[in-house]
């Protein structure tokens, strides 16, 4: 019987056409998929339970709203690439570019249900886990964009512009054929310039979504 790690390693990255569409469609479709991080023999994985869509030039909440810069250039390139930025001076946020090149948009990954490599995730987060981890401990691993990035060793230096559609990538999203979850839509968090959107998507009933609950 194959191990969990070998089963995860056998999964293929989602293809580029998956990301080459409206970020709202992509964000909802990413729920239930697996975010996988490979570094040498280390394999980390979590199931996506929360994501936010950013529409680019028409979205005041988007980093692309004011046009292309060296910092946000990934958003203006091909879909399916990692856009990593540093925020509040203490953590990284993991995004995936969407829509065809030249038409910027992205999805921010906000929370995961940790699936594989929990001890390594805890070490990266500077935490300790019980032999049978409590839900409260697991939430501290990957519930929130900064936590999930730290738990999967995702930084701008290591992962920005990574091609998530490449079989050789150390960061990618895969489909393990799990049943599609029920999806809830609510306003994005801390987006004060576009407060009336419903572009935050969460897995209904998941205890791993970030602290602010969907409306």
C-alpha positions as CSV (number, residue, x, y, z in Angstrom):
1,X,0.0,0.0,0.0
2,X,1.5,3.4,-1.0
3,X,2.4,5.8,1.7
4,X,0.6,9.1,2.1
5,X,3.7,10.9,1.0
6,X,4.1,8.8,-2.2
7,X,0.4,9.3,-3.0
8,X,0.7,13.1,-2.6
9,X,3.9,13.2,-4.7
10,X,2.1,11.3,-7.5
11,X,-0.5,14.1,-7.9
12,X,0.0,16.4,-10.8
13,X,-0.3,20.2,-10.6
14,X,-3.5,21.8,-11.8
15,X,-3.1,22.8,-15.5
16,X,-2.7,26.5,-16.6
17,X,-6.2,26.8,-18.0
18,X,-7.6,26.3,-14.5
19,X,-6.2,29.7,-13.6
20,X,-6.8,31.5,-16.8
21,X,-10.2,32.8,-15.9
22,X,-12.0,35.2,-13.5
23,X,-10.3,35.1,-10.1
24,X,-13.7,34.7,-8.4
25,X,-14.2,31.4,-10.3
26,X,-10.7,30.3,-9.5
27,X,-11.0,31.1,-5.8
28,X,-14.2,29.1,-5.4
29,X,-12.8,26.2,-7.4
30,X,-9.6,26.0,-5.3
31,X,-11.5,25.1,-2.2
32,X,-11.0,21.5,-1.4
33,X,-7.8,21.3,-3.5
34,X,-4.4,20.5,-2.0
35,X,-1.6,23.1,-1.7
36,X,1.6,21.1,-1.8
37,X,5.2,22.3,-0.9
38,X,8.2,20.2,-1.7
39,X,11.7,20.9,-0.5
40,X,14.1,18.0,-1.0
41,X,12.7,15.1,1.0
42,X,10.3,17.4,3.0
43,X,6.7,17.3,1.8
44,X,4.0,19.5,3.3
45,X,0.4,19.7,2.3
46,X,-2.8,21.3,3.3
47,X,-6.4,21.4,1.9
48,X,-7.5,24.9,0.9
49,X,-10.5,26.0,2.9
50,X,-10.4,29.8,2.4
51,X,-9.5,32.0,-0.5
52,X,-10.1,35.6,-1.7
53,X,-10.4,36.9,-5.3
54,X,-8.7,40.1,-6.5
55,X,-9.7,41.4,-9.9
56,X,-6.8,43.6,-10.9
57,X,-7.2,47.0,-12.6
58,X,-10.9,47.3,-11.7
59,X,-10.5,46.3,-8.1
60,X,-9.3,49.0,-5.6
61,X,-8.3,46.2,-3.2
62,X,-5.9,44.7,-5.6
63,X,-2.1,45.3,-5.7
64,X,-2.6,45.7,-9.5
65,X,-5.1,48.5,-9.3
66,X,-2.6,51.3,-9.9
67,X,-0.8,49.5,-12.7
68,X,2.3,47.3,-13.2
69,X,5.4,47.8,-11.0
70,X,8.5,45.6,-10.4
71,X,6.9,44.4,-7.2
72,X,3.6,43.2,-8.7
73,X,4.8,42.2,-12.2
74,X,3.9,38.5,-11.6
75,X,0.2,39.6,-11.6
76,X,0.6,40.9,-15.2
77,X,2.2,37.7,-16.5
78,X,0.8,34.3,-17.3
79,X,-1.7,32.7,-14.9
80,X,-0.7,30.0,-12.5
81,X,2.3,31.7,-10.9
82,X,2.9,32.5,-7.2
83,X,2.8,36.1,-6.1
84,X,4.2,36.5,-2.7
85,X,4.3,39.7,-0.7
86,X,5.4,40.8,2.7
87,X,2.8,42.6,4.9
88,X,2.8,44.3,8.3
89,X,6.5,43.8,8.6
90,X,6.2,40.2,9.8
91,X,4.6,37.7,7.5
92,X,4.2,36.6,3.8
93,X,1.0,36.2,1.9
94,X,0.6,33.6,-0.8
95,X,-1.3,34.4,-4.0
96,X,-1.8,32.8,-7.4
97,X,-2.0,34.8,-10.6
98,X,-5.2,34.4,-12.6
99,X,-6.5,35.5,-16.0
100,X,-4.5,35.7,-19.3
101,X,-1.2,37.6,-19.3
102,X,-1.7,41.3,-19.3
103,X,-5.0,41.1,-17.5
104,X,-4.0,41.0,-13.9
105,X,-5.9,39.2,-11.2
106,X,-5.1,36.8,-8.4
107,X,-6.4,34.6,-5.6
108,X,-5.1,35.0,-2.0
109,X,-4.9,31.8,-0.1
110,X,-6.1,32.5,3.4
111,X,-6.4,29.2,5.2
112,X,-5.6,25.5,4.9
113,X,-6.6,22.3,6.8
114,X,-3.2,20.8,7.5
115,X,-2.9,17.3,5.9
116,X,0.7,16.1,5.8
117,X,3.9,17.1,7.4
118,X,2.4,18.5,10.6
119,X,5.5,18.2,12.7
120,X,7.5,20.0,10.1
121,X,4.8,22.7,9.9
122,X,4.9,23.1,13.6
123,X,8.7,23.5,13.6
124,X,8.5,26.1,11.0
125,X,5.9,28.0,13.0
126,X,7.9,27.6,16.2
127,X,5.2,25.5,17.8
128,X,4.9,22.1,19.5
129,X,2.1,19.5,18.9
130,X,0.7,16.9,21.2
131,X,1.1,13.3,19.9
132,X,-2.6,13.5,19.0
133,X,-2.9,17.2,18.1
134,X,-5.9,19.2,19.4
135,X,-8.0,21.2,16.9
136,X,-6.8,24.4,18.5
137,X,-3.2,23.4,17.9
138,X,-3.9,22.5,14.2
139,X,-5.6,25.8,13.7
140,X,-2.4,27.6,14.8
141,X,-0.5,25.9,11.9
142,X,-2.3,27.2,8.8
143,X,-5.4,29.2,9.7
144,X,-4.6,32.7,8.3
145,X,-2.5,33.8,5.3
146,X,0.7,34.5,7.3
147,X,0.5,31.3,9.3
148,X,0.0,29.1,6.2
149,X,2.9,30.7,4.4
150,X,5.2,30.2,7.4
151,X,4.0,26.6,7.9
152,X,4.9,25.8,4.3
153,X,8.2,27.7,4.2
154,X,6.8,30.1,1.6
155,X,8.7,33.4,1.3
156,X,9.1,35.9,-1.5
157,X,12.7,35.0,-1.9
158,X,12.0,31.3,-2.3
159,X,8.7,31.3,-4.1
160,X,7.7,34.5,-5.8
161,X,7.0,33.9,-9.5
162,X,7.2,30.1,-9.1
163,X,5.3,28.3,-11.8
164,X,2.6,26.3,-10.0
165,X,1.7,24.4,-13.2
166,X,5.2,22.9,-13.7
167,X,5.7,19.3,-12.6
168,X,9.1,20.4,-11.3
169,X,7.7,23.1,-9.1
170,X,8.3,23.0,-5.3
171,X,4.9,24.7,-4.8
172,X,1.7,23.8,-6.6
173,X,-2.0,22.9,-6.2
174,X,-3.3,19.4,-6.9
175,X,-6.7,17.7,-7.1
176,X,-6.9,14.5,-5.1
177,X,-10.5,13.9,-6.3
178,X,-12.0,14.7,-3.0
179,X,-15.7,15.6,-3.1
180,X,-16.4,19.2,-3.9
181,X,-17.2,21.1,-0.7
182,X,-20.1,23.4,0.0
183,X,-18.9,27.0,-0.7
184,X,-19.8,30.1,1.2
185,X,-19.2,33.7,-0.1
186,X,-18.6,36.7,2.2
187,X,-16.8,40.1,2.0
188,X,-13.1,40.1,1.9
189,X,-11.2,40.8,5.1
190,X,-9.5,44.2,5.7
191,X,-10.3,45.4,2.2
192,X,-11.6,48.9,3.2
193,X,-11.6,50.4,-0.3
194,X,-14.0,47.8,-1.7
195,X,-16.1,46.7,1.3
196,X,-19.2,45.5,-0.5
197,X,-17.8,42.6,-2.4
198,X,-18.6,38.9,-1.7
199,X,-15.2,37.6,-3.0
200,X,-14.0,35.7,0.1
201,X,-14.8,32.0,-0.4
202,X,-14.8,29.5,2.4
203,X,-15.6,25.8,2.9
204,X,-18.9,25.7,4.8
205,X,-18.4,24.5,8.4
206,X,-14.7,24.2,8.2
207,X,-13.0,24.9,11.6
208,X,-9.8,25.9,9.8
209,X,-11.0,29.1,8.2
210,X,-9.4,32.3,9.6
211,X,-10.8,34.0,12.7
212,X,-13.4,36.3,11.1
213,X,-16.3,34.0,10.3
214,X,-18.3,34.4,7.0
215,X,-21.5,36.4,7.2
